[in-house]
Amino acid sequence: MRIVDPEFRLSIQQQKIGDKQKLMPMVKEALLHKVWLYNKLNGNWYTPEEFQAKYENTELNNYQINSLLDNMVLRDPKGGNTAYHKAIDQKIEQLHKEINELRRKGEAFLNKVIDYYQRKIGFCSIQDLHYFFSDKEIYRCMNATSSFSNPS
């Protein structure tokens, strides 16, 4: 259903019990074309049978029926599967970017620490770095940067 502003008031006509039969042509059309019903508002998919079962025994007012008519579209479920895979690929790409940014910041910070102690005490051994970082962090930084030198 539509998200309604709490200040929004339904008219008397909208509040009246609606005719659910207005929804049935969508179900028949979906069955005829072997497609499903997709709710654009909430992203839910329904087989024609699911949609019919859900709404045939539910009391709906005119506003709810019109909202369903406005937001339901007939779609091939293959399109939903394609969209699902596309969404996963986009999320993976986004996460890779975030991980790379975090890695870049972490390595820059580690290099700053190394640089600081190299300037302050003249050298920085692996043992000194263990005070601040794990072996994995040190190894990653050593392999990611060419500026690291281990004088020991």
Secondary structure by P-SEA (a helix, b strand, c coil): ccccccccccccccccccccccaaaaaaaaaaacbbbbcccccccccaaaaaaacccccccaaaaaaaaacbbbbcaaaaaaaaaaaaaaaaaaaaaaaaaaaaaaaaaaaaaaaaaaaacccccaaaaaacccaaaaaaaaaacccccccc
